[in-house]
Amino acid sequence: MASEASVIRVKPYFYIHVLDNNTNVTRVEVGPQTFTRQDHEKIIGGPDPMIMIPPRNFATISNPVHRDEHNLPVLDKNKQAKLRHGDEEIRFEQEPFALYPGEKLVGKVAPLQVVAPNTALRLRVVRDYTDADGSVRRAGDEFLFEGPGTYIPRIEAQVAEIIRAVIVKPNQALKIRARKGFADSNKVERQAGEEWLVKTSGAYLPGVDEEVVETISAYTLTEKKALHLRATKTFTDAFKKLRRAGEEWLVTMKDAETHIPDVYEQVVGEEKIYTLTNRQFCVIIDPWKDGKPQLGKKELRNGEVSFFLNPGERLEKGVQDVIVLSEDEALLLKAKDSFVDSDKSTRKAGDRWMIRGPADYVPPVEVEVLEKRAQIPLDENEGIYVRDIKTGHVRTVAGESYLLKPTEELWTKELPAVVEEILAKTNVNEDEGGERDRTRVVTYRAPHNTAVQIYDYKAKKSRVVFGPELVMLGPDEHFTLLSLSGDKPKRPHVIKAIALQLGPDFFTDVVTVETADHARLSLKLSYNWHFEINKSKQEDAASIFQVPDFVGDACKAVAARVRGAVAGISFDMFHKQSARIIRSAVFGVGDDNRILDKFKFVANNLVITNIDIQSVEPVDQRTRDSLQKSVQLAIEITTKSQEARARHENARLEQEAHGAMERQKISDETQAELTRQRLITLQIESAAVESTGQATAEARARAEAAGIEAEAAVKQAQQQTEAARIKAQANLAQLRAKHAAEVAHLQALNELEIARAKELAQIETDKFKQTVDAIGPDTILAMAEAGPALQAKLLSGLGLKSFLITDGNSPINLFNTASGLLGGQLQE
């Protein structure tokens, strides 16, 4: 190891720490050198590289050495470098240096921090010091180092944070809060916690005592939108108006196109504009006047107008249309306060009056519109209930078109729930198709052959209406509700009805009776009935409603008579004469011992004309068992007799079939014997024929075979001859076709060649003609004469009379030539 080596080579810019054990002092040895360690010395550090700080970098040294005015280390009496223990020192660009014993490098060598434009460092002073410009900094103070620039760090100040400028766009503002009391950049004194706005567009760098709360965007105001604001503190706004705490106001486009709420302004909301046409109006509650709300008052505004609702104002019923009344309509009004009407009429609070159409009406603020009334058209069969609110009298209006008076109102007539249900089932309100209008006169269509009773509780009398008829109830009249018995056997209060059927009709009941021999029977009886009344007499008409449940009473009365009659006779007699017994018990017997034909109830004129016994069943189980046993016994006897009759008939049929089978068997045997005799005869004849005809058949067969072979040979020769002839004809036809095809082919080729030659000749002729025509006769003549003339000139120039030029290949008739020459000379 380096600490144990005696010789240590220290490179340039390296150092070691050497401890002298005699003096216990550590010194620094700097390279380049070769260090020889003594026995009393010890290497306690290194070799380590020196600290190198490049330009624009720094390093932090802890426990730095003391330095004098010449920047040299201060040594104590033992030649040991003095250290500032617990302190730190920042060193900048310089020559490489070694760390003295006890000094330490904090971190690494780091570049100096460059502060960009629109950026600042918030520095916090950790110890008192005086700045280069003479400013005294106290521990705890904070200040900014604004860019652009390079920050030179100090031990006395620490970087708390990097602050970046906030870009304030047009129509934006920054809300700033003061951390403590100070004077801002505009020399305005700010208190701790105070807030204000910065509206200047551009980059804004908050001060060291300023805090950016938020960025506020401006509200864009239009002709149809306003801003509702509330003051949270008394202040003077951007329009130089004093606003009290809690005060509310509107900012419209008349004040500014855009508005940025101040720090003491709270945006309640955006208000929309209200626009009224010339056919609209509205009532404003708590309107403003001279910039102050008039609480408890109202204001009427008619169109055409556009406005914003001030804070605290509200519309009573929204924007309303002008009330238009036709000639059959009216408006019911009520005065809420005393005032003078437009027609100079004095109205007191509580007065009611009507305005009839046709007209347009805008109610003043002192008037309450109770309702809009229309003339009610009523047919002869329709009506309404009208009540006078002053006297309370209720009357019926029917068969006319009626418009309620100011002191009248529609009265609702209540009916029992059962009656309402009956009316709903009978579709009394067919025109409306829904729930009954209780202000309309109650009507009921009484069906044919029915009666309806109506009772007037005020006059204390009743009336009966016979159907078919339309019943209309007065204000104090009600239907008489019928609660009739129903079901089998009859139970009370099953059927609810308004109309009473007059018959003829029937109803069915189950009656339990007991005979003299204590046989209990259940009888199902059906009664035909009707009412015998004179409709023209009111007494007869009222009598049918004297008995509330005529069905139950009639059934009880008839059942009592039947029980009394059956109780005195035995079951066998009742079983045989049940119809006569029941009819005589109900209708009675006349003087001539004949059964009467009707049973009349005098109380309500109900008449029973007939009784039908639908079934008779025993009630007692023993009686029912006895009847069942007797029926089963009768069925068994009948079944056995039918079985015996069937067995006898089966035995008879079986004997007849056996006799027929025996007769048929004898007949078949006889026929078989005759057939056997004929078979033997035929066999004998066949043997004789077989013995005599075999030789004849063989000879005849051989002759026929020879004839057939000869005929076959003749036919074969004929067919071969015919085949040879057909083959020769086919070859001849093929040869003829081949020759004809060749001739046609040659002829076609010749024709094509002739046509080609003709066309070529024609082409040559046309070509020569076109050439001649193109050159012209004069040109041809000149060309023809040019050769001989030139030759003549040449010969004349040579002095030759004539000459002959040949290549020796073409023969020349010298005799003719010579004769020509001689002839020419002789002629000359």
C-alpha positions in Angstrom: 0.0 0.0 0.0 1.1 3.6 -0.6 1.0 4.4 3.2 3.5 1.7 3.9 5.8 2.3 0.9 9.1 4.2 1.7 9.3 5.9 -1.7 6.2 7.5 -3.2 6.2 9.0 -6.6 3.7 12.0 -6.6 2.6 12.9 -10.1 2.1 16.5 -11.2 -1.1 18.0 -9.8 -1.3 15.3 -7.2 -0.7 15.6 -3.5 -0.3 13.5 -0.3 -0.8 14.1 3.4 2.1 13.1 5.5 1.8 12.7 9.3 4.9 13.4 11.4 4.6 11.0 14.4 7.2 12.9 16.3 5.4 16.3 16.2 2.0 14.9 15.4 1.7 17.5 12.6 0.3 16.7 9.2 1.7 18.5 6.2 1.0 18.6 2.4 3.5 17.3 -0.2 2.7 18.4 -3.7 3.9 16.7 -6.9 5.7 16.3 -9.1 8.3 14.8 -6.8 9.6 11.5 -5.4 8.9 11.4 -1.7 11.0 9.3 0.6 9.1 8.5 3.8 11.0 8.6 7.0 10.5 6.1 9.7 8.6 8.6 11.9 6.3 9.6 9.1 3.1 8.1 7.8 1.1 8.7 4.6 -2.4 9.3 5.8 -3.9 10.5 2.4 -3.2 10.3 -1.2 -1.8 10.5 -3.7 -5.0 12.5 -4.6 -5.6 14.8 -7.6 -5.6 18.5 -7.0 -8.9 20.3 -7.1 -9.2 21.9 -10.6 -11.9 24.6 -11.1 -12.4 25.4 -14.7 -13.6 28.9 -15.8 -17.3 29.6 -14.9 -17.3 26.9 -12.2 -17.0 26.9 -8.4 -16.4 24.5 -5.6 -17.5 24.5 -1.9 -14.8 23.7 0.7 -15.7 22.9 4.2 -13.4 23.6 7.1 -11.2 25.9 5.0 -7.8 27.2 6.2 -7.2 30.7 7.4 -5.5 33.0 4.9 -3.6 36.2 5.4 -3.7 39.4 3.4 -1.5 37.8 0.8 -3.9 34.8 0.5 -1.4 32.5 2.1 -2.4 29.9 4.6 -1.9 30.9 8.3 0.1 28.3 10.3 0.1 27.9 14.0 3.2 27.6 16.2 3.5 23.9 15.4 3.5 24.7 11.6 0.0 23.2 11.3 -2.5 25.0 9.0 -5.2 26.7 10.9 -8.8 25.7 9.9 -12.1 27.4 10.2 -14.0 24.5 11.7 -17.6 24.3 10.8 -17.3 27.0 8.2 -17.4 26.8 4.4 -15.7 28.6 1.6 -16.6 29.0 -2.1 -13.7 29.0 -4.5 -13.8 30.0 -8.1 -11.6 29.7 -11.2 -7.9 29.4 -10.1 -4.8 27.2 -10.4 -5.2 23.6 -9.2 -4.8 23.4 -5.5 -4.5 20.8 -2.8 -6.7 20.3 0.2 -5.0 20.9 3.5 -5.5 18.3 6.2 -9.0 18.8 7.5 -10.4 20.5 4.4 -13.1 18.7 2.4 -14.7 19.2 -0.9 -18.5 19.5 -0.6 -20.1 17.8 -3.5 -18.5 18.3 -6.9 -17.1 21.1 -8.9 -20.2 22.7 -10.4 -20.8 25.3 -13.1 -22.1 28.7 -12.1 -25.8 29.1 -12.4 -27.0 31.1 -15.4 -30.2 33.0 -14.8 -32.2 33.3 -18.0 -34.2 36.4 -19.0 -37.6 36.8 -17.2 -36.2 34.6 -14.5 -34.9 35.3 -11.0 -33.4 33.5 -8.0 -35.0 34.1 -4.7 -32.1 34.2 -2.2 -32.3 33.8 1.5 -29.6 35.3 3.8 -28.3 32.8 6.4 -25.8 35.1 8.0 -25.3 38.9 8.1 -23.0 40.4 5.5 -22.5 43.5 3.5 -23.1 43.3 -0.3 -20.7 44.6 -2.9 -22.9 47.7 -3.4 -22.8 48.5 0.3 -26.2 46.9 1.1 -26.3 45.3 4.5 -28.0 41.9 4.4 -29.4 40.5 7.7 -29.9 36.8 8.4 -33.5 35.9 7.3 -33.6 38.6 4.6 -34.7 37.5 1.1 -33.9 39.2 -2.2 -34.0 38.5 -5.9 -31.2 38.1 -8.4 -32.8 38.9 -11.7 -31.6 37.6 -15.0 -30.2 37.6 -17.5 -26.9 37.1 -15.7 -24.6 34.6 -14.0 -25.1 34.2 -10.3 -21.9 34.2 -8.2 -22.8 32.1 -5.1 -22.0 33.2 -1.5 -21.8 31.2 1.7 -24.0 33.9 3.4 -27.0 33.4 1.0 -28.8 30.3 -0.2 -31.0 29.8 -3.3 -34.5 29.3 -2.0 -36.3 28.8 -5.3 -36.2 29.8 -9.0 -38.9 32.4 -9.9 -40.1 32.6 -13.5 -41.9 35.5 -14.9 -45.6 35.1 -15.6 -46.8 36.2 -19.1 -49.8 38.5 -18.8 -51.7 38.3 -22.0 -54.2 41.0 -23.2 -57.4 40.9 -21.3 -55.7 39.1 -18.5 -54.4 40.1 -15.0 -52.4 38.7 -12.2 -53.7 38.6 -8.7 -50.7 39.3 -6.4 -50.7 38.9 -2.6 -48.1 40.5 -0.3 -46.2 38.2 1.9 -45.3 41.1 4.2 -45.4 44.9 4.3 -43.3 46.5 1.6 -43.4 49.1 -1.2 -43.9 47.5 -4.7 -42.3 48.5 -8.0 -44.7 51.4 -8.3 -43.7 52.7 -4.9 -47.1 51.8 -3.5 -47.1 50.6 0.1 -48.5 47.1 0.5 -49.6 45.5 3.7 -49.1 41.8 4.6 -51.9 39.8 3.0 -53.0 42.6 0.7 -54.0 41.6 -2.8 -54.0 43.7 -6.0 -54.1 43.2 -9.7 -51.3 43.6 -12.3 -53.0 44.3 -15.7 -49.9 45.4 -17.7 -49.5 43.0 -20.6 -46.1 41.3 -20.9 -43.8 39.4 -18.7 -44.2 40.1 -15.0 -41.6 38.9 -12.5 -43.0 38.8 -9.0 -41.0 40.5 -6.3 -39.5 38.7 -3.3 -42.4 39.7 -1.1 -45.0 39.1 -3.7 -47.0 35.9 -4.3 -48.9 35.1 -7.5 -52.4 33.9 -6.5 -53.9 33.3 -9.9 -54.3 34.5 -13.4 -57.7 36.2 -14.0 -59.1 36.3 -17.5 -61.4 39.2 -18.5 -65.1 38.7 -19.1 -66.2 39.8 -22.6 -69.3 41.9 -22.5 -71.7 42.1 -25.4 -75.0 43.8 -26.0 -76.8 40.7 -24.7 -74.6 39.9 -21.7 -73.7 41.8 -18.5 -71.6 41.0 -15.5 -73.2 40.8 -12.0 -70.6 41.8 -9.3 -70.6 42.0 -5.5 -68.2 44.0 -3.4 -66.5 42.0 -0.7 -64.9 45.2 0.8 -65.4 48.9 0.5 -63.2 50.2 -2.3 -63.1 52.3 -5.5 -63.5 50.3 -8.6 -61.9 50.7 -12.0 -64.6 53.2 -13.0 -63.7 55.5 -10.1 -66.9 54.7 -8.2 -67.0 54.0 -4.5 -68.4 50.6 -3.7 -69.6 49.6 -0.3 -69.1 46.1 1.1 -71.9 43.9 0.1 -73.1 46.3 -2.7 -74.1 44.7 -6.0 -74.1 46.2 -9.5 -73.9 45.4 -13.2 -71.1 46.0 -15.6 -72.5 46.3 -19.2 -71.0 47.0 -22.6 -71.8 50.7 -22.0 -69.1 50.6 -19.2 -66.5 48.5 -21.0 -66.2 45.9 -23.7 -64.2 43.6 -21.3 -63.9 43.6 -17.6 -61.4 42.0 -15.3 -62.9 41.6 -11.8 -61.0 43.4 -9.1 -59.7 41.6 -6.0 -62.6 43.0 -4.0 -65.1 42.2 -6.7 -66.9 38.8 -6.6 -68.6 37.6 -9.8 -72.1 36.6 -8.9 -72.9 35.5 -12.4 -73.6 36.6 -16.0 -76.9 38.3 -16.7 -78.7 37.8 -20.0 -80.6 40.6 -21.6 -84.3 40.5 -21.7 -85.9 41.7 -24.9 -89.6 42.5 -25.2 -91.5 42.7 -28.4 -94.4 45.0 -29.0 -96.7 42.1 -28.0 -94.9 41.3 -24.7 -94.7 42.8 -21.2 -93.2 41.9 -17.8 -93.6 42.9 -14.2 -90.3 43.6 -12.2 -90.3 43.0 -8.5 -88.0 45.3 -6.4 -87.1 47.6 -9.3 -84.2 50.0 -9.2 -84.7 53.7 -9.2 -81.9 56.3 -9.2 -79.4 53.5 -8.6 -81.2 52.1 -5.5 -83.6 49.2 -5.2 -87.2 49.9 -4.4 -88.0 47.0 -2.1 -91.6 45.8 -2.1 -92.6 47.7 -5.2 -93.3 46.5 -8.7 -92.8 48.0 -12.2 -94.5 47.2 -15.4 -92.5 47.3 -18.6 -94.0 47.1 -22.1 -92.2 46.2 -25.3 -90.4 47.1 -27.5 -87.5 47.3 -25.0 -84.3 45.5 -24.1 -82.9 45.6 -20.5 -80.8 43.8 -17.9 -82.2 42.9 -14.5 -80.3 44.8 -11.8 -79.2 42.9 -8.7 -82.2 42.1 -6.6 -84.7 42.5 -9.4 -86.7 39.6 -10.6 -89.5 38.9 -13.0 -92.9 38.1 -11.4 -94.0 35.6 -14.0 -91.3 35.9 -16.6 -91.8 37.5 -20.0 -95.5 37.4 -20.7 -97.4 37.9 -23.9 -100.1 40.5 -24.2 -103.4 39.0 -23.4 -105.5 38.8 -26.5 -109.2 38.3 -26.1 -111.5 37.2 -28.8 -115.1 38.2 -29.0 -116.2 35.1 -27.0 -113.6 35.5 -24.3 -113.3 37.6 -21.2 -110.7 38.3 -18.5 -111.6 38.1 -14.8 -109.6 40.6 -12.8 -109.2 41.4 -9.2 -107.7 44.6 -7.7 -104.8 44.0 -5.3 -104.6 47.7 -4.4 -106.8 50.8 -4.9 -106.1 52.6 -8.2 -107.7 54.5 -11.0 -108.2 52.3 -14.1 -107.4 53.5 -17.7 -111.1 54.2 -18.2 -111.1 56.5 -15.2 -112.9 53.9 -13.0 -111.8 53.8 -9.4 -111.0 50.3 -8.3 -110.8 49.4 -4.7 -108.7 46.5 -3.3 -110.7 43.2 -3.6 -112.9 44.4 -6.5 -113.7 41.9 -9.2 -114.6 42.8 -12.7 -114.3 41.5 -16.2 -113.0 42.8 -19.5 -114.7 41.4 -22.6 -113.1 40.9 -26.0 -112.2 41.6 -28.6 -109.3 43.5 -27.0 -105.6 43.5 -26.1 -104.9 43.8 -22.4 -101.8 44.4 -20.3 -102.7 44.2 -16.6 -101.2 46.9 -14.3 -99.2 46.0 -11.3 -102.2 46.7 -9.0 -104.4 44.1 -10.9 -104.3 40.3 -10.5 -105.6 38.2 -13.5 -107.7 35.5 -11.9 -108.5 33.6 -15.0 -109.3 33.8 -18.7 -112.9 32.8 -19.4 -114.4 31.7 -22.6 -118.0 31.5 -23.6 -119.1 27.9 -23.0 -121.2 26.5 -25.9 -123.9 24.2 -24.6 -126.2 21.9 -26.5 -129.7 21.0 -25.4 -128.4 17.9 -23.7 -125.4 19.7 -22.1 -125.2 22.0 -19.1 -123.0 23.4 -16.4 -123.3 24.1 -12.7 -122.9 27.8 -11.9 -122.5 29.1 -8.3 -123.0 32.7 -7.3 -120.1 33.5 -4.9 -122.1 36.2 -3.2 -125.3 34.3 -2.4 -124.0 30.7 -2.7 -126.9 29.7 -4.9 -126.1 27.0 -7.4 -128.1 26.7 -10.6 -127.9 24.7 -13.8 -127.4 26.4 -17.2 -128.2 24.3 -20.3 -128.9 24.6 -24.0 -127.2 28.0 -24.6 -123.7 29.6 -24.9 -123.0 31.1 -21.5 -120.2 33.3 -20.2 -119.8 33.4 -16.5 -120.3 36.7 -14.7 -117.7 38.3 -12.4 -119.6 37.0 -9.3 -120.1 33.5 -10.7 -117.9 30.5 -10.8 -118.2 26.9 -12.0 -119.4 24.6 -9.3 -118.2 21.0 -9.0 -120.7 18.3 -8.3 -119.5 15.4 -6.2 -121.0 11.9 -6.6 -120.5 8.8 -4.6 -117.6 6.7 -5.7 -119.9 3.8 -6.7 -122.0 6.1 -8.9 -118.8 7.5 -10.5 -117.6 4.0 -11.3 -121.0 3.1 -12.9 -121.0 6.3 -15.0 -117.4 5.5 -16.1 -118.4 2.0 -17.1 -121.4 3.2 -19.1 -119.1 5.7 -21.0 -121.1 8.7 -19.9 -118.2 11.0 -20.9 -117.7 9.7 -24.4 -116.8 13.1 -25.8 -114.1 13.7 -23.3 -112.7 10.1 -23.3 -111.3 10.6 -19.7 -112.3 11.5 -16.2 -115.7 13.2 -15.8 -115.7 17.0 -15.8 -117.3 17.7 -12.4 -118.5 21.2 -13.4 -120.6 19.8 -16.3 -124.1 18.6 -15.6 -124.2 14.9 -14.8 -125.9 13.0 -17.7 -126.9 9.4 -17.9 -128.3 7.6 -20.9 -131.0 5.4 -19.5 -131.2 2.2 -21.7 -134.3 0.9 -23.3 -136.9 -0.6 -20.9 -135.2 0.7 -17.8 -136.2 3.1 -15.0 -134.0 5.5 -13.2 -135.0 7.3 -10.0 -133.6 10.7 -9.1 -134.0 12.3 -5.7 -133.9 16.0 -5.0 -132.5 16.5 -1.5 -133.4 20.2 -1.5 -137.1 19.8 -2.6 -137.2 16.4 -0.8 -139.0 14.6 -3.7 -138.1 12.1 -6.3 -138.8 11.5 -10.0 -138.6 8.4 -12.2 -137.3 8.5 -15.8 -138.0 5.6 -18.1 -135.6 4.7 -20.9 -134.6 5.3 -23.5 -134.0 8.8 -22.1 -131.2 11.2 -21.2 -131.1 12.0 -17.5 -129.7 15.3 -16.4 -129.1 15.9 -12.7 -129.8 19.2 -11.1 -127.4 20.7 -8.5 -129.3 19.0 -5.6 -130.3 15.8 -7.3 -128.7 12.4 -7.0 -129.3 9.0 -8.4 -131.0 6.3 -6.4 -128.4 3.6 -6.1 -129.7 0.0 -6.4 -127.9 -2.7 -4.5 -129.2 -6.0 -5.7 -128.5 -9.6 -4.8 -126.5 -11.7 -7.2 -124.5 -14.9 -7.7 -125.8 -18.5 -7.1 -127.1 -18.9 -4.5 -128.1 -15.3 -4.1 -125.9 -13.0 -2.0 -126.9 -9.5 -1.0 -125.1 -6.3 -2.3 -123.5 -8.0 -5.3 -124.8 -5.9 -8.1 -124.7 -2.0 -8.0 -126.8 -0.3 -10.6 -128.5 3.0 -11.3 -131.0 1.8 -14.0 -133.6 -0.7 -13.0 -134.5 -3.3 -15.7 -138.2 -3.6 -16.2 -138.1 -7.0 -17.8 -139.1 -9.5 -19.0 -135.9 -11.2 -17.8 -134.9 -14.1 -15.6 -132.7 -14.7 -12.6 -131.5 -18.0 -11.2 -131.2 -19.2 -7.6 -130.2 -22.3 -5.7 -132.6 -23.5 -3.0 -132.0 -26.2 -0.5 -135.2 -28.2 0.5 -136.0 -31.2 2.7 -138.7 -33.8 2.0 -140.9 -35.4 4.6 -138.6 -38.4 4.7 -135.7 -36.1 5.5 -134.1 -36.2 2.1 -132.3 -32.8 1.6 -132.2 -31.6 -2.0 -130.5 -28.7 -3.8 -132.8 -27.2 -6.4 -131.5 -24.8 -9.2 -134.4 -22.7 -10.2 -134.7 -20.0 -12.9 -137.5 -17.4 -12.7 -139.0 -15.4 -15.5 -140.1 -11.9 -14.3 -141.2 -8.4 -15.3 -142.7 -5.3 -13.7 -146.4 -4.5 -14.4 -146.6 -0.7 -14.2 -148.4 2.1 -15.9 -145.6 4.6 -16.8 -148.0 7.4 -17.0 -148.8 7.1 -13.3 -146.2 8.5 -11.0 -147.4 6.3 -8.1 -146.8 3.1 -10.1 -143.4 4.4 -11.3 -142.3 5.1 -7.7 -143.6 1.7 -6.5 -140.9 -0.3 -8.4 -138.2 1.4 -6.2 -140.1 0.6 -2.9 -138.1 -2.6 -2.5 -134.4 -1.8 -2.6 -133.3 -5.4 -3.4 -136.3 -6.9 -5.3 -134.1 -9.8 -6.6 -133.2 -11.0 -3.1 -136.7 -10.5 -1.7 -138.3 -12.3 -4.6 -135.9 -15.3 -4.4 -136.5 -15.5 -0.6 -140.3 -15.5 -1.0 -140.2 -18.1 -3.8 -137.7 -20.3 -1.8 -140.0 -20.1 1.3 -143.0 -21.4 -0.7 -141.0 -24.2 -2.3 -139.6 -25.3 1.0 -143.0 -25.3 2.6 -144.5 -27.4 -0.3 -141.6 -29.9 -0.4 -141.5 -30.4 3.4 -144.9 -32.2 3.3 -144.2 -34.8 0.6 -141.8 -37.8 0.3 -138.8 -37.9 -1.9 -140.3 -40.4 -4.3 -143.3 -38.3 -4.9 -141.2 -35.1 -5.3 -138.9 -37.0 -7.7 -141.9 -38.0 -9.9 -143.9 -34.7 -9.7 -141.2 -32.0 -8.9 -142.3 -29.5 -11.6 -146.0 -29.6 -10.6 -145.2 -29.4 -6.9 -142.9 -26.4 -7.3 -145.2 -24.5 -9.7 -148.3 -25.1 -7.6 -146.4 -23.9 -4.5 -145.2 -20.7 -6.1 -148.2 -19.7 -8.3 -150.9 -21.3 -6.3 -154.0 -23.4 -7.5 -157.2 -21.9 -8.8 -160.8 -22.9 -8.0 -160.8 -25.3 -11.0 -157.8 -27.0 -9.5 -155.5 -25.6 -12.2 -152.1 -24.0 -11.5 -152.1 -20.2 -11.9 -149.8 -18.6 -14.4 -148.1 -15.8 -12.4 -147.0 -14.7 -8.9 -147.2 -10.9 -8.3 -145.5 -8.9 -5.5 -147.9 -6.1 -4.6 -145.2 -3.9 -3.0 -143.3 -3.2 -6.2 -145.5 -4.8 -8.9 -143.0 -7.5 -9.7 -144.5 -10.4 -11.5 -143.0 -13.9 -11.8 -144.4 -15.7 -14.9 -142.5 -19.0 -15.1 -140.2 -21.3 -13.1 -137.6 -23.6 -14.7 -136.1 -26.4 -12.7 -132.6 -26.7 -14.1 -131.3 -29.3 -11.8 -132.1 -31.4 -8.7 -129.2 -32.7 -6.6 -129.3 -34.4 -3.2 -127.5 -32.6 -0.4 -127.2 -35.5 2.0 -124.3 -37.8 1.3 -126.2 -41.0 2.1 -129.0 -40.1 -0.2 -126.5 -39.3 -2.9 -124.8 -42.7 -2.3 -128.1 -44.5 -2.5 -129.0 -42.9 -5.7 -125.6 -43.7 -7.1 -125.9 -47.3 -6.1 -129.3 -47.7 -7.7 -128.1 -46.1 -10.9 -125.0 -48.4 -10.9 -127.3 -51.5 -10.3 -129.5 -50.5 -13.2 -126.5 -50.0 -15.4 -125.2 -53.4 -14.3 -128.5 -55.2 -15.1 -128.6 -53.6 -18.5 -125.0 -54.5 -19.2 -125.5 -58.1 -18.3 -128.6 -58.5 -20.4 -126.8 -57.0 -23.3 -123.9 -59.4 -22.8 -126.2 -62.5 -22.7 -127.9 -61.3 -25.9 -124.5 -60.9 -27.5 -123.3 -64.4 -26.5 -126.5 -66.0 -27.9 -126.2 -64.2 -31.2 -122.5 -65.2 -31.4 -123.3 -68.9 -30.9 -125.9 -68.8 -33.6 -123.6 -67.2 -36.1 -120.9 -69.7 -35.2 -123.2 -72.7 -36.0 -124.2 -71.2 -39.3 -120.6 -70.6 -40.3 -119.6 -74.2 -39.4 -122.4 -75.8 -41.5 -121.4 -73.6 -44.5 -117.8 -74.6 -44.1 -118.8 -78.4 -44.2 -120.9 -77.9 -47.3 -118.0 -76.1 -49.1 -115.5 -78.8 -48.1 -117.7 -81.6 -49.7 -118.1 -79.5 -52.9 -114.3 -78.9 -53.1 -113.5 -82.6 -52.8 -115.9 -83.5 -55.6 -114.4 -80.9 -57.9 -110.9 -82.1 -57.1 -111.7 -85.7 -58.1 -113.1 -84.6 -61.5 -109.9 -82.6 -62.1 -107.7 -85.6 -61.3 -109.5 -87.7 -63.9 -108.9 -85.1 -66.6 -105.2 -84.9 -65.7 -104.7 -88.7 -66.2 -106.4 -88.6 -69.6 -104.1 -85.8 -70.8 -101.0 -87.6 -69.5 -101.8 -90.7 -71.6 -102.4 -88.6 -74.8 -99.2 -86.7 -74.2 -97.1 -90.0 -74.0 -98.5 -91.2 -77.4 -97.8 -88.0 -79.1 -94.3 -87.9 -77.7 -93.4 -91.4 -79.0 -94.6 -90.8 -82.7 -93.5 -87.3 -83.3 -89.9 -87.3 -82.1 -88.4 -88.6 -85.5 -90.5 -86.4 -87.6 -89.4 -83.4 -85.6 -85.7 -84.3 -85.9 -85.9 -84.6 -89.8 -87.9 -81.5 -90.1 -85.4 -79.6 -87.9 -82.4 -80.8 -90.1 -84.1 -79.7 -93.3 -85.0 -76.4 -91.8 -81.4 -75.9 -90.6 -79.9 -76.6 -94.1 -82.3 -74.1 -95.7 -81.4 -71.5 -93.1 -77.7 -72.0 -93.8 -78.2 -71.7 -97.6 -80.2 -68.5 -97.2 -77.6 -67.1 -94.8 -74.8 -67.8 -97.4 -76.8 -66.1 -100.2 -77.5 -63.1 -98.0 -73.9 -62.9 -97.0 -72.7 -62.8 -100.7 -75.3 -60.2 -101.5 -74.2 -58.1 -98.6 -70.5 -58.4 -99.5 -71.2 -57.3 -103.1 -73.2 -54.4 -101.9 -70.4 -53.4 -99.5 -67.8 -53.5 -102.4 -70.1 -51.4 -104.6 -70.6 -48.8 -101.8 -66.8 -48.7 -101.1 -66.1 -48.2 -104.8 -68.7 -45.5 -105.1 -67.2 -43.8 -102.0 -63.6 -43.9 -103.4 -64.9 -42.5 -106.7 -66.8 -39.8 -105.0 -63.8 -39.0 -102.9 -61.5 -38.9 -105.9 -63.9 -36.7 -107.9 -64.1 -34.3 -104.9 -60.3 -34.2 -104.6 -59.9 -33.4 -108.3 -62.7 -30.8 -108.2 -61.0 -29.2 -105.2 -57.6 -29.1 -106.9 -59.1 -27.6 -110.1 -60.9 -25.0 -108.0 -57.7 -24.3 -106.1 -55.6 -23.9 -109.3 -58.4 -21.8 -110.9 -58.5 -19.6 -107.8 -54.7 -19.2 -107.8 -54.7 -18.4 -111.6 -57.5 -15.8 -111.1 -55.5 -14.3 -108.2 -52.3 -14.2 -110.3 -54.2 -12.7 -113.3 -55.8 -10.1 -111.0 -52.4 -9.3 -109.5 -50.8 -8.9 -112.9 -53.6 -6.7 -114.1 -53.4 -4.6 -110.9 -49.5 -4.3 -111.3 -49.9 -3.4 -115.0 -52.5 -0.9 -114.1 -50.2 0.5 -111.4 -47.3 0.7 -113.8 -49.5 2.3 -116.4 -50.8 4.8 -114.0 -47.3 5.4 -112.7 -45.9 6.0 -116.2 -48.8 8.1 -117.1 -48.5 10.1 -113.8 -44.7 10.4 -114.5 -45.2 11.5 -118.1 -47.9 13.9 -117.0 -45.6 15.2 -114.2 -42.6 15.7 -116.6 -44.5 17.0 -119.5 -44.2 16.3 -123.3 -41.8 19.2 -123.8 -39.4 17.9 -121.2 -39.5 14.4 -122.7 -38.8 15.8 -126.2 -35.9 17.8 -124.8 -34.5 14.7 -123.0 -34.9 12.6 -126.2 -33.1 15.2 -128.4 -30.4 15.9 -125.8 -28.5 12.6 -126.3 -28.2 12.5 -130.1 -27.6 16.2 -130.3 -24.8 15.9 -127.8 -23.3 12.9 -129.6 -23.5 14.8 -132.9 -21.7 17.7 -131.4 -19.0 15.5 -129.9 -18.5 13.7 -133.2 -18.4 16.9 -135.1 -15.9 18.1 -132.7 -13.7 15.0 -133.3 -14.1 15.1 -137.0 -15.7 11.6 -137.1 -18.4 10.9 -139.6 -19.6 7.7 -137.8 -18.4 5.1 -135.3 -19.4 2.0 -133.5 -18.6 1.1 -129.9 -19.1 -2.4 -128.6 -17.9 -4.5 -125.6 -17.5 -7.6 -127.7 -20.3 -9.5 -126.0 -23.2 -8.5 -128.3 -23.0 -9.7 -131.9 -23.3 -7.0 -134.6 -24.6 -7.5 -138.1 -21.8 -6.0 -140.0 -23.4 -6.7 -143.3 -26.3 -4.6 -142.7 -24.1 -2.0 -141.0 -21.8 -2.0 -143.9 -24.6 -1.7 -146.3 -25.9 1.1 -144.4 -22.6 2.8 -144.4 -22.1 2.1 -148.1 -25.6 3.1 -148.8 -25.1 6.3 -147.0 -21.9 7.1 -148.9 -23.5 6.2 -152.2 -26.3 8.5 -151.4 -24.0 11.2 -150.6 
